[in-house]
Amino acid sequence: EKGEIPEELSEEWRLVDPESMEGKTFQEYCSKLAQELYNPAPPANKRTATILAHHNFDQEPVKFLLSKDTEPNAWFVKTSNPPIFIFTTGLFTKRRFRLQDDTPVLESVITSPNEFKMLIGHEMTHAKLENRFKDHPNSKPEESLADLFPLKLLADNGQNPESALWLHKKLNQTGKLLKSNNELWREILDEHPALRTRYSMIENGLTALRKERGDLSHLETSKPF
């Protein structure tokens, strides 16, 4: 609650010391991407959608920490103040994935700043909903909103969000989105939407953006890392 991770959790999560050069560099880079994603002006109204799109990082600082865990993962530490977000090195490590036609490709889960912004936006959405509604349990609707809202944020900033579907499919192939061997029980118990539902919602979200703004291919696509 003081914006610090207890030593035992820090060791369990294999966190890089935030005061080290690597830790400070990661914080600075994540902060730069997050500031590019959010409108720093005060929200014009108290609607949830408006609040989710605005954040002034000077007035409401957040912490971005790097974990040496090789499993691709990211999470928001609930009740942390200031909010703490953790991303693992596994997100940036190249591994084999398979395209829809079963063609193998070698790349990392996150391959570009835009894709990293999607995950930052996902976790930031969780934090903002936690701050707005306090101590609410995570749920499928919240996970869906956290998947979809960053697409809008990217498009609002002139950046192409169309790689979101492939990003989530890569996370699934690593096992991040599919932890149980029993698909039925996973869909019932997991707070994340079923994979088919999740993919459909992302596709629908991109379709809605295209209807609203036209072809998205003209938007900026960030260069790979």
N, C-alpha and C positions, 0 to 999 in steps of 0.2 A: 504493500500500500504506500510505500515511500519511494516508489520508482526504482527499487533495487531488488535483485534476485537473490534469495538466500543461497549461501555457499553450497549447501547440499544439492539444491536444484541446479545451480550453475554447473556443478560437476556432472550431474545426471544428464543435463541437456548439452554438455560439452561446449559451453559458451566461450567465445573469444573475449578476453578482457576488454571491456569497452574503453579503458584508458590506454590500451596499447595502440601502436600505430595502425595495425590492421583493423582494430575495433573502431578507431576514430575515422579512418578512411571509409569504412562501411557506413557508419552513421552519416557522414557528410554526403556520400553518394545517394543513399536512400532518401535523405532529406531533400536533396536537389530534385529527385524524381517526384517525390510527393508534392513539393511546392509547385511543380509544373502541372500537376494534376488537379489541384484544388484552387478555387477562387478565394483569395485572402480577405475579400470584403465581407463585412458583417451580413448575415442572411437578411433578405428583405422581409421575410415573414417566418412564421414558426412551423410551416409545413415540413414534414419529415423529408420530403424530396429536396427541398431547398437547403435544409440543414446538412443533408448528406453531401451536397455539392460544394460546401464552403468550409474552409479551415484556414485559420491564421496561425502558422507554426511559431511565430514569434510570441504570440500571446498564449498559445496552447501547445507547448512543445511536446514532442513524442520521442521515444527512444527506439532505435532500430538496432537489434543485436544479431550477431552472426553465430550460428552453431556449426560445429565441425561434424555434425551427424551426416553420414553419407546417404541417408534416406531422404529423398526430396520431400520437404514439408515446410509449412509456415503456419504460425498461429499467433493470436492475440492473447496476452496474459490478462485474463479477466480480473477486475478490481485493481489493476495496477494504476498508479497515479504518480507521475504522468504515464500515459499509456505506453506499454512495451510490446513491440512486435518482433518476432523471432523468425529468421529465415535460415535454412540449413545450406551448407555448401553442396549438398546433394542436388539442389536445384540447378546448379551451374556446372555439374560434372557430366561429361558426355557419356551416353549409354545407347544401347540399341533399342530402337522403336520400330514398329511396323506400320506402314501406311495401310489404307483401306484395301488395296490390292495385294497386301501381304509383302510388299517390297520393303526390305530392311533399310533403315537410315540410322546414321550415327550422329547424334546431336544431344544437347542438354535440354532439360525441361524448359528452362528460360534461356532464350537465345538472343533477346534484344531488350533494350530499355522499355519499349512499349509493353512487352510481355511482363516485365518486372513490375511495371506500373499497374497492370491488371491485378497482380497478386497483392501489391501494396493497397490498392483500392478495395480489394476484397476484404482484407483484414481491417482496414480503416473503417469500412462500413460496419463491421461487427462492433468495433469500439464506439462508433457514434451511436449505434442503436443501444448499446449497453449504457452509454451516458444518458441517452434520452429516456429510456424505459426502466433502467435500474434492475439489476438482479433478475432479469428474465431468462428463462432457459433457452438454449439455442433450439432452432426448429427448422424444418424444411422450408417454410416461407422465408425465413431470415437468410438461409444459405442461398436460396434462389435470388433474393435481392442482392446479396453480396456478390454473386456471379454476374448479375446483369448490370448493376449500376456503374461499375467501372467502364463498361462499353460506352455508356453515354458520356462519362467524364472524358474519355479519350477523344471521342468524336467532337465534343464541345471544344476541345483544345486543338482541333485540326489534325488529330492523329488517328491512324487506321486501326480499328479494333478487330479486324477480321481473323486474326490468328488465334482468337480466344478459343475457338472450338478445338483446334489442334493442340493448344496448350492443355486443355482439360483432358483430351484423349491421351496425351502423354502422361499426365498425372495418373490417370487410370491404369495405364500399362505398367507403371512403377508399383502399383498396389496402393497408392495414396488414397484413391477414391473407392477401393474395393478391398476391404480388410477381412471379410468373411467368406468362407467357401460355400456357405448356404445363401444363395442369392435372395430367396424369399425372406428369410429372417433378417438379412442385412437391410433389405428395403423397408421392413417394418420397424426395425429398431434404430437404424442409423438416422441421425438428424439431417444428413445430406439427402437430397432428392435421389431417386433411382437414376442410374446412369442414362437410360433412354430418355427419361424426363428431363434430366439436366442438359443433355445434348440438344434436345428439341427446344428447350427454353432459350438456350444460347442462339440457336439458329433463328428462332422467332424474334429474339431481340435484335439480331443483325438485320433481319428482314424489315423490322419496324423502322430501324434507323435508315435503311435504304429508301423506304417509302417516304420518310420525312425529309431526307437530305439528298436523295439521289445516290448515284454510284459512289461507293466509299473508296474506290481504288485511287481516286485523286487525292485522298488525304495522305498525310505524311506517314511513311512506313520507316520506322527507325532502323538504322543499320545494325547488323549483328554485333555482338560484343567482340 
